[in-house]
Amino acid sequence: MARSSTYKNGSTDYNQQRLKAWKPDLDAKTVLWSFLVIGFCFIPVGVLLLMASNNVHEVVLDYTYCLRIPQRDDLHYASSYLNCAGYIAHTPKPARCTCKVELNLPTGMEGTVTIYYALSRFYQNHRHFLKSRDEYQLLGYVGGVSKSCSPFDSINHSIIVPCGAFANAMFNDTIKLHMISGNHEVPLLRTGLAWPLEKALFKNPEGKPLNESYDGYVKPPSWSKNIWEMDQEIAFNNGMENEDFIIWMRPSAFPDFRKVFRRIDQSVHWFQSGLPPGNYTFTIDYNYPVTPYRGRKYLVISNDSAFGGKNPFLGIAYIATGVCLIVTALVLFIIHRRLGIREDEAIDVRKTDPYYW
């Protein structure tokens, strides 16, 4: 009688657990040497990461209370507010405030220079805030929205796009950088900033122009532009695929965070090597309020190392882990020498089996 196919499949080396496998003998010597080798490998890696982080040139500018530049359309009763934070807080919407922040670079910044915006005391990881979004809408589906977007799901029965509290709170300060000597505007890249993997999670509707696809929809209450007007110069950088929007929609794990805003365009002759030495001015259209929740906002200008921006934590973590492994190996060695038994004693059944006689 022939064997069934079930029996043949069931008698394979895989099912019968006859495949070759490595079974390490974790004796005291193997464990101690493993701890020592890993520890001595971690420490130099941590030192290299720490040195690379320390070589990164970073400048942090707090512009929460930057002094505003008076404009012709300023409201007369608001002229007593010298900073943009007070002007925005006490002026009826829409209120426009412009301020300037000076940047002095006596030695310049070489390499790839990135500009970040940073916020403090902003809890992007709050559960209700985090889930206030519609994943299908972000993928370009047109239609109804999820109840999780409430109360930012509709206005007067018109659907909000993009819906949710997360999108409504998007950072919307407009920032330009000028070089004072020669009055050159520093060219800033608005694309190529988001991660390629996360860009796949954001799509625009297909088949029609964006303004027609979202006809009848309304913008979030805190936005000054519609979703199809995010970038007036680069057509593909609009809608759900706008990179500023994609970067904002990436949740931050901590209340104090920074996000990529712009990168220096090094294709321009003046800035091929980075930011040359000199004095610079940031011209900021101050729109984003942070003082109502006692937050602050910053501009961070930094060049990059081979391991990214300035972040000493990873190097310190590697060094600390390596030291802990070496110390643990020494402690285990001492315990083994004082309390352990030799290998020949361990395999002697007469000494290890209490029932042997």
C-alpha positions in Angstrom: 0.0 0.0 0.0 1.4 3.4 -1.1 2.1 6.0 1.5 -0.3 9.0 1.5 0.9 12.5 0.6 0.1 13.6 4.1 2.4 11.0 5.5 5.2 12.0 3.1 4.8 15.7 4.0 4.7 14.9 7.7 8.0 13.0 7.6 10.1 15.8 6.4 13.2 16.8 8.3 11.5 20.1 9.1 8.5 18.6 10.7 10.5 15.9 12.5 12.9 18.6 13.8 15.9 16.9 12.2 17.3 20.1 10.7 20.9 21.1 11.6 21.0 23.7 14.3 23.6 25.5 16.3 23.3 24.7 20.0 25.8 26.8 21.9 27.2 25.4 25.1 26.6 28.4 27.5 29.2 27.5 30.1 30.8 30.1 32.3 33.7 30.7 29.9 31.5 31.3 26.9 29.2 33.8 28.7 32.1 35.7 30.3 34.0 36.1 27.0 30.8 37.1 25.2 30.1 39.9 27.7 33.7 41.1 27.5 33.9 41.1 23.6 30.6 42.8 23.2 31.5 45.4 25.9 34.9 46.2 24.3 33.2 46.6 20.9 30.5 48.9 22.2 32.8 51.3 23.9 34.8 52.4 20.8 31.6 52.6 18.7 30.1 54.9 21.4 33.2 57.0 21.4 33.0 57.5 17.6 29.3 58.4 17.8 30.0 60.9 20.6 32.9 62.5 18.7 30.8 62.7 15.5 28.0 64.4 17.5 30.3 66.8 19.2 31.7 67.9 15.8 28.3 68.9 14.6 27.9 72.7 14.6 24.4 73.6 15.9 22.8 77.0 16.7 19.5 77.3 18.6 17.5 80.5 18.4 14.4 81.1 20.6 12.0 83.3 18.7 8.9 82.8 20.9 8.9 86.5 21.9 10.6 88.0 18.8 10.1 91.8 18.3 7.6 92.5 15.6 8.1 94.8 12.7 5.3 97.4 12.5 3.2 97.1 9.3 0.9 99.5 7.6 -2.1 97.4 8.3 -1.5 97.0 12.0 -4.6 97.6 14.1 -4.2 100.8 16.2 -5.2 99.3 19.5 -2.7 96.5 19.1 0.3 98.7 18.5 1.3 98.5 22.2 2.3 94.8 21.8 6.0 94.9 21.0 6.4 91.2 20.4 4.6 88.9 18.0 3.4 86.5 20.7 1.4 89.3 22.4 0.2 90.8 19.1 -1.1 87.4 17.8 -2.8 86.6 21.1 -4.7 89.9 21.4 -5.5 90.7 17.8 -8.6 89.3 16.1 -8.0 86.7 13.5 -6.6 86.8 10.9 -3.7 88.6 12.4 -0.3 88.9 10.6 2.9 89.6 12.4 6.4 89.7 11.0 9.6 89.6 13.0 13.4 89.2 12.4 15.9 87.0 14.2 19.6 87.6 13.7 22.1 84.7 13.1 25.8 85.2 13.5 28.2 82.6 12.0 31.8 83.7 12.5 33.1 80.4 11.2 30.3 79.3 9.0 28.8 75.8 8.7 30.3 73.2 6.3 28.5 70.3 4.7 24.8 69.7 4.5 23.0 72.4 6.6 19.5 71.8 7.8 17.0 74.2 9.4 14.6 72.7 12.0 11.7 74.2 13.9 11.4 73.0 17.5 8.4 73.2 19.9 8.3 72.6 23.6 5.4 71.4 25.8 3.5 70.1 22.7 2.2 66.6 23.3 1.9 65.1 19.8 1.8 61.7 21.4 -1.4 62.3 23.4 -3.8 59.4 22.6 -6.8 61.5 21.6 -4.6 63.9 19.5 -2.8 61.0 17.9 -5.9 59.1 16.7 -7.6 62.3 15.4 -7.0 61.6 11.7 -8.4 59.6 8.8 -5.9 57.2 7.2 -8.1 56.7 4.1 -8.3 60.4 3.5 -4.5 60.7 3.8 -4.2 58.0 1.1 -6.3 60.1 -1.3 -9.7 58.6 -0.9 -12.5 61.1 -1.4 -15.7 60.7 0.5 -16.9 60.6 4.1 -14.4 60.8 7.0 -13.9 58.8 10.2 -15.6 59.8 13.4 -12.2 59.9 15.0 -11.7 63.3 13.3 -14.4 64.9 15.4 -14.7 67.9 16.1 -12.5 68.7 13.2 -14.4 66.6 10.7 -16.8 69.2 9.1 -17.8 72.8 9.1 -21.4 73.6 8.2 -21.8 70.1 6.8 -18.8 70.5 4.6 -16.0 68.0 5.1 -12.7 69.2 6.3 -9.6 68.1 4.3 -7.4 67.1 5.9 -9.6 66.4 8.9 -8.6 65.9 12.5 -6.9 67.8 15.3 -3.5 66.6 14.3 -3.7 68.2 10.8 -5.4 71.3 12.2 -2.5 72.0 14.5 0.1 72.0 11.7 3.0 74.3 12.1 2.5 77.3 9.7 5.2 79.9 10.3 6.8 81.1 7.1 10.5 81.5 7.4 13.1 83.0 5.0 16.8 83.4 5.4 18.8 86.3 4.1 22.6 86.9 4.1 23.1 90.5 5.2 26.3 91.1 3.2 25.1 91.5 -0.3 21.5 91.0 0.8 21.4 87.5 -0.8 18.4 85.3 -0.1 19.6 81.9 0.9 18.0 79.2 -1.3 16.1 76.7 0.7 14.9 73.3 -0.4 11.2 72.4 0.3 11.3 68.9 -1.1 13.5 65.8 -0.5 13.0 66.3 3.3 10.6 63.6 4.2 11.5 59.9 4.5 10.6 57.9 1.3 8.8 55.2 3.4 6.5 57.6 5.0 5.8 59.4 1.7 4.1 56.2 0.6 1.5 56.7 3.3 0.3 60.0 1.8 -1.4 60.1 -1.6 -3.4 62.6 -3.6 -6.7 61.7 -5.4 -6.1 60.6 -9.0 -7.8 61.6 -12.3 -8.5 65.3 -11.6 -6.7 68.4 -10.4 -6.6 68.8 -6.7 -9.0 71.8 -6.6 -11.6 69.8 -8.5 -11.1 66.6 -6.5 -11.7 68.5 -3.3 -14.5 70.7 -4.6 -17.0 71.2 -1.8 -14.5 70.5 0.9 -13.1 73.1 3.3 -9.8 73.7 4.9 -9.1 73.1 8.7 -10.1 76.1 10.9 -6.5 77.0 11.8 -5.2 76.9 8.2 -4.9 80.0 6.0 -4.5 78.0 2.7 -6.4 75.1 1.1 -4.7 71.8 0.8 -4.1 72.4 -3.0 -2.4 75.7 -2.3 0.4 74.5 0.0 3.2 75.3 -2.5 2.6 77.9 -5.2 5.9 77.1 -7.0 6.3 73.3 -7.0 3.1 71.7 -8.3 3.8 68.2 -7.1 4.4 69.5 -3.5 0.7 70.1 -2.8 -2.2 68.2 -1.3 -1.5 65.2 0.9 1.9 64.8 -0.7 3.2 68.2 0.6 6.4 67.4 2.5 5.8 69.9 5.3 2.5 68.3 6.0 4.0 64.8 5.9 6.7 65.7 8.3 4.2 67.3 10.7 2.0 64.2 10.6 4.9 62.1 11.9 4.1 61.8 15.7 6.9 62.8 18.1 7.4 60.7 21.2 8.3 63.5 23.5 6.7 66.9 24.3 9.9 68.7 23.3 10.7 67.9 19.6 12.2 69.3 16.4 11.2 68.7 12.8 13.0 69.3 9.6 11.8 72.6 8.0 14.3 73.4 5.2 17.7 72.4 3.8 20.2 74.7 2.2 20.3 74.3 -1.6 23.9 73.5 -2.3 23.5 73.6 -6.0 23.8 77.4 -5.8 27.4 78.6 -6.2 27.6 80.7 -3.0 26.4 77.8 -0.8 28.1 74.7 -2.3 30.1 74.1 0.8 27.4 75.0 3.3 26.7 78.3 4.9 29.7 80.7 4.6 30.8 82.9 7.5 28.8 86.0 8.0 25.7 87.6 9.5 22.2 86.3 8.5 18.7 87.3 9.2 15.6 85.1 9.5 12.4 86.9 8.4 9.5 85.1 10.0 5.8 85.5 9.4 4.7 84.7 12.9 1.5 82.7 12.8 1.8 79.7 15.1 0.7 80.5 18.7 2.5 78.7 21.6 2.2 81.0 24.5 -1.4 80.0 25.4 -0.1 76.7 26.6 3.2 78.1 27.9 5.2 76.6 25.1 8.2 78.0 23.3 9.4 77.7 19.7 12.9 77.7 18.3 14.9 77.7 15.1 17.7 75.1 15.0 20.4 75.5 12.3 22.7 72.5 12.1 25.1 70.7 9.8 25.1 66.9 9.7 27.7 64.2 10.4 27.9 60.7 8.9 25.5 59.6 11.6 23.0 62.4 11.3 22.5 65.6 13.4 23.7 66.4 16.9 22.6 63.7 19.2 24.9 62.6 22.0 22.4 60.1 23.5 23.3 57.2 21.2 27.0 57.5 21.9 26.5 57.7 25.6 24.1 54.7 25.5 26.7 52.6 23.6 29.5 53.6 26.1 27.2 53.0 29.1 26.1 49.6 27.8 29.7 48.5 27.1 30.8 49.5 30.6 27.9 47.7 32.1 28.7 44.5 30.2 32.4 44.6 31.2 31.5 45.2 34.9 28.9 42.4 34.8 31.5 40.1 33.3 34.0 40.9 36.1 31.4 40.4 38.8 30.3 37.0 37.3 33.9 36.0 37.0 34.5 36.7 40.7 31.3 34.8 41.7 32.3 31.9 39.5 35.8 31.7 40.9 34.5 31.7 44.5 31.3 29.8 44.3 31.4 27.9 41.0 32.5 24.3 40.5 35.0 23.0 38.0 33.9 21.3 34.8 35.2 17.9 35.8 33.3 18.2 39.1 30.1 19.2 37.2 30.2 16.0 35.1 31.0 13.8 38.1 27.6 12.3 38.9 28.8 11.2 42.3 29.2 14.8 43.4 26.1 16.3 41.7 23.5 13.5 42.2 22.3 13.4 45.9 20.7 10.0 45.2 23.9 8.3 43.9 25.3 5.7 46.2 
